[in-house]
Every structure is written in structure tokens, then in C-alpha cells.
Amino acid sequence: MKKSKIIIAGLVLMSIIGIRPLFAQGEIKEQLVVPLSDPSKPGSLRVELIHGSIKIAGYAGKEVVIDAETTPVNNKRERVDESASGMKRITPRGGLDLTAEERNNKVTVSSHSVRQPVNLTIKVPQQFSLKVSTVNNGDIVIENVSGELEINNVNGAITMNNISGSAVANTVNGVLKANFKSVTDSPMAFTTLNGNVDVTFPANAKMNIKVKSDRGEVYSDFDMDIDKSAPKGVRSNQNGMYKVSVDEWVQGKVNGGGSEIMMKNMHGNIYIRKAK
């Protein structure tokens, strides 16, 4: 297993594999280069952030290249500790905390920075599966990657351009957009709470689509065979009382039907586009 860890605070730098420091005004920038155990085989990448943006692009290389950037905390905003009057602080503030591990072509990247965003720009070989998540202060962008994609955000958008394979993508507050070059027969799902869902599929894609927008509209330029049967009633028992609700999903087949595709949001529209 190869492991690389950056912990930069003041003038402290610890590294195990290739780290190239780049410094700019008010920013800390670092680059990690992670070789794969077997570059001839597809790999996978897992990235988890609390604060920050993630951009991943496929390229012709055989390594995973991670560029990380953060802005140190402005100490003037910190609360003054009166009990420490006259003393020098020896614990660092700000900096960049990033860890990358590789085992059998599986690369895991994580940051435990909770004081400021860490923004990542990552290059991976084009045949790569991804499991990516962030929570605050950033969007997720995926480009030119082929594989199984699992993308999660909370307060930010998700954009996937020129991708192949399958995707499960979910955000809470943000727009979700995807543009597929080709798709597999794996099930896919695209959901958000506040924002549009906008997905483009190849013209020959065979799909069973299930879609629902609570407070928006659904549009498609595919010729879709809509299931016109009456909405299904769902009956539940809560505290001795029966509740009946109506399932308002729209279901239909594209090109005769095929892989299962689910799309859902609450506030926003849903667009199912056919590639030109």
C-alpha cells in the first residue's frame, strides 16, 4: 500500500510520496502524484471532503494526480484567549490536511480540515470508477471518465460532462447536470431537493424511466411510451390510523425499455435530453 499525507501548517511539511509545493499569496497549494499498482487495469477513486470543491477529469496518463488548494484562516477573526495573555501559541492554525492511499489500484483521498475549504483538482486515467462526496462550500465536477460513478453533495451543484458508464448522483441544495457519451445497463438515479435535474442520454439509449418532481415540471425530447395507468395508492398504518397517499411517479419506456433510470426532485424541473 502506498500512502501519502500532507499536513502543512506554518513551515511544517510531511510527505511519503511525491509532493510538489506551490505557494501563492494567501494560499497553500500542493500536488500529490499517486502511482497505481497495475496501470494496465482500471482503477477506482474515493474522495471525501467536509468543506470544499472537487473537480475530477480523465486523462491519458497512468497516475492519479491531485492538486490541492486552501486559504489559511485569518487569525484576526479568532477569539482572544485572555487566559493565554503573554504566552506564545505553539499549535499551528490553518494549513492543509490531506491524505491519499493506494492499494491494488484503489485510491482513497480524504481531508479532515474543518476550519477552511480544501479544493481538489484531480486527474485520473479515463477508465476509472468514482465515489465522491463533499458537504459544504463547493461543487463537484466530473469530466471525461468512464466507469461506475457515485456522487454525493449537500450544499452545492453536481456536473458530469462527457461521461460513460453509470451514475448515481444526489445533492440537496444544487443543480444536477449530466451528459453521457454511452451508458451501461446498470440502474441509475439522479436526485436533488432544491434544483433542476438535467440529464442528456445517447439517442439510442434503452431505458425504463421513473420520474417525479413535486413542485416542478418534467420535460423530454425522447419519444417516450408513458404508462397511462392510474396512480397507485399507498396505504400505511400509523398509530392506529390508516393513511392513503397517491404515488404520482411518471413511468415510461424509451427505445423499447432497458436499464432502470430514476429521477426525482422537489423544487425544480426535470429535463431528459436526447444527445444531438
N, C-alpha and C positions, 0 to 999 in steps of 0.2 A: 504494500500500500504506500502510495506517495502522499505526503501531506505537506501543505504549505500554509503558513499562518502569518498574517500581517497584524502587528499591534504597534501603531505609531502614536506616540504622544510626546510632544516636545521633540527630543532628539533620539528617542528610543525606536529601534527597528530590529525585529527578529524575523529571520527567514530561513526556510529549509530548502525550497526550490525557487527557481528563477524569479526574482522580484526586481523590477526596474523602477526606481523612484523618479517621479516628475513633480516638481514643485512650481506652483503659481501663486500669485498674490492672494492671500487669504484662503487658499485651498490646499488640500493634500491630495495628490494623485499617485496611484500606484498601479503597476501591471504585474499580473501573475501569469506565467505560462505553464500549463499543466500538460505533460505528455501522457498519451494513452498507453495502456499495457499492450494492446494489439490494434494498431492504427488501421489494419486491413478490415476490421469488423465494425459494425455500427456501435454507437455508444449511447449513453444517457446522461442527462444533466439534471440535478436537483438544486434549486436556489430558493432560499427562504430569507426574506427580509422583514423587519418590523417597520422601518422608515426608509423610503427611497424608491427610486425607479429602476426598472430592469429593461434593458434592450438586448435582444439576442438575435444574431444573424448567422446564417450558414455561409461557409466559405470553402475554398478549395484546399485548405490546409488540413493537417492531421493532428493538430493540438487544440486544446481549449485555451483561448487567450482571454483573460479577464482584466479589464480596465476599471478601476475603482476610483471614485472621487468623493470627497466630502469637504465641508467647510467647518473649521473648528468653531466651537461655541464662543460667543462673545462674553468674556468673563465679567464685563461691566454689568451685565444683567443678573448676575448671580447674587443671591442673598448674602450679606456680610455676616460672618460668624463672629459675634462680639467676644465670645469666649476664647477665640484664637488671636486676639489683639496682640501685636508684637511678634507673632510667630510666622515662620515661613512654611507655606504649604509644600509638601514633597510628593503628594499624589498628583498625577497629571490630569488634565482636563482636555476634552475634545479628542481629536485624533481619529484613527481609522482602525477598526477591529474586524478583520475578515479572515475566514478560514476556508481553505479548499483541500479536499481529499479525493484521491483517485484510487479505485480498486476494480480491476477487471473491466475497464472501460466505463465504469460508473463514477461520475464526478459529482461531488456534493459541495456546494458553496453556501456559507452562512455567515451572517453578521449579527452580533449581539449589541450593536450600537443602539442606545435608546435616547441619546441626547441630541443627535442631529441625523439628517438623512444620509444614507450611503447610496450613491447612484452607480449602477453597474452597467457597463457595455461589454458584452461577451460575444466572442466569435467561436463557433463550433463547426465541425465537419457537417456537411449538409444532411447526411443520414444520421440523425440524432433524435432521440426521444427526450421530451422535456417535462419536468414537473416544477412549476414556478409559482411563487406566491409573494405578495407584499401586502401591507396593511394601510399605511399612511404615506402621504407626501410623494406619490409617484404613480406613473402609468407603467404599463407593461406593453412592450412592442416586440413581436416575433416576426422575422423575415427569412425567406429562402431556406426553410427547414422542412425535412421530410421525416415523419415518424409519428408516434403517439404523443399527443400534446395534452397536458393537464395544467390549466392556467387559472389562478385564483387571485383576485384583488378585492379590496374592500372600498377604499376611497380613491378611486382612480379608474381610468379607462383601460380597456384591453384592445389592442390592434394586432391582427395577424395578417401579413401580406405574403402572397406568393408561396403558400404552404401546401404540403401534400400529406396525405395520410388521414388521421382522425384527430378530433379535438373535443375536449370537454372544458368549457370556459365559463367562469362565473365571476361576476362582480356585483357589488351592492349599489354604489353610487358612481356611475360612469357609463359611457357608451361602450358597446361591444361590437367590434367590426372584424370580419374575417373574409379572406379571399383565397379560395382553394384552386390550385392547379389541377389536382387529382384527389380522389377520395378512395378509401377502402370500404369494406362492408361492415366495419365496426360501428357500434352505436355512437352517436354524438349528442351533445347537449350544449345549449347556449342560453344563459340566464343572467338577468340583471334586475334590480329592483327599480332604480331610477335612471333611465336612459334608454336609447334606442338599441335594438339588436339588428344588425345589418350584415347578412352573410351572402357571399357570392359563391355559387357552385358551378362546376363544369356543366355545359349544356346537356351532356349525355348521362349525367348522374342519375342513378336509380335510387329513389328514396321513398320511405314511408314517413310523412311529416306529421308531427303533432305540435300544435302551436296555440299559445294563449297570451293575450295582452289584456290585463284587467281594465286599464283606463287608456287604451290606445287602439290603433288600427293595425291590421295585418295586410301587407301588400306582397304580390309575387308577379313576376313576368314569366314564370313557368306555366305551362298548361297542366293544371292540377286536377286530378279526379277526386273531388271533395266527397267525403262521406256525409250524406244528407240525412242520415237517420237522426231521430230526436235525441237531444242531450240526455245523458244518463243521470238518473237521480241517485244520490248517495245518502244512505240512511245511517245515522250514528246514535248511540245511546250515551247520554251524559247526565249523570246524577238523576237517573230515573226518568229523564225526559228525552223524547225522540226528536231528532233534528234531521230534516231532509234538505239537502242542498243540490243544486244542479251543476253538473260538470259541463262547463262551457268551452271545452277544448275544441279546436277545429282540427280535423284529421283528413288527410288526403294522400294520394299516391302521385309520384312524379315518374314519368317514363316506365310505368307499369309497376312501380314499387321496388323496394330493395332495403337498404340499410335504414335503421331507425334513427330519425332526427327529431330532437325535441328543442323547442324554443319557447321561452317564457319571460315576460316582464310585467311590471305593474304600471309604472308611469313612463310611457313612451310607445313608439311604434315598432313594428317588426317588419323587416324587408327581406324577402327571399329572392335573391337576384340570380339571373342566368348569365354566365360569362359570355361576353360578345365574341 
